[in-house]
Amino acid sequence: MLGTGCRFGEAAGLTWANLDMEEGIANIRQQVTRERADGKVRYILSPTTKSDAGQRDLPLPTWVVAALRVQRSRVAEMRLAAGPAWQDHDLVFPSDSSRPLQENHVLVVWHRTLKALGFEADGKPPVRMHDLRHTKGTLMIDEGEELVVVQRTLGHARQSITADLYVGKVPKALRKAADRFGELLDPDRRAASS
């Protein structure tokens, strides 16, 4: 999620068929969604993402590709351990029983791990998994990426959504803009160019 900016459901719905490990590209085409039927909650693969903009091809950083290669080995081990009970959905991140991951189950492990690493100590606010996605967007804006690139990476339907969430909330980007604007109006600089 940090490397791609994917939503949890998009990452959980990612299949090996939608990954090009040689080119380092993830094709986001489906997501895991929660469905309530007959008083029960099921997690299913939905062929559509949050919006049409959500269906996108994302270049992957090399460290993400390396992590995915390790994950492929883990999934192979899980398949062997499950034996004939394994129902192959081609998921990159399946549960131990081969089904789509449930966010509430992943959250338990997420918070336990963060606490063990000292990121969630007493008095500190909990870190949401979705914060990984926000970190990706924030860092992209902070490093000067164009708004349209951030929008397409995160799968927002409109640039205004991206702008509302990220522009104006990033101190480094605000500092750069203030410095550039300050240079334009700097009386010493204007006097030197006259």
ABEGO torsion letter per residue (X at the ends): XAAAGBBAAAAAABBAAABBAAAGBBBBABBBBBBBBGGBBBBBBBABBABAAABBBBBBBAAAAAAAAAAAAAAAAAAAAAEAABBBAGBABBBAAGBBBBAAAAAAAAAAAAAAAGABBBGBBBBBAAAAAAAAAAAAAAAGBBAAAAAAAAGBABAAAAAAAABGABAAAAAAAAAAAAAAABAAAAAAAX
